[in-house]
Amino acid sequence: MKVGDLVKDVYPFKQKPGDRYGVIIGEVDLINRSFGLNREFKVLWSCGAIGNKVGNYDLEVVSESCTKS
């Protein structure tokens, strides 16, 4: 997962039913990560809300961003 990827929320205990999609807009700095080796991201959701510490285990990549080499 990287900045620009389109992701789907796969958190199993959602408050609201239905699919939620968003775009990764940043990665949380290493110093602020939770315990363990999990990565956390800042996600702009399709509803306009921003998730500030969304774990990689709660996201599924739908479409990877294009990068020029």
Protein Blocks (a to p, Z undefined) as FASTA:
>chain_A
ZZhiacddfbfbbfbgcddddddfbdcdfklpcehjbdcdddddfkopacfbdcfklpcc
fbdcdddZZ
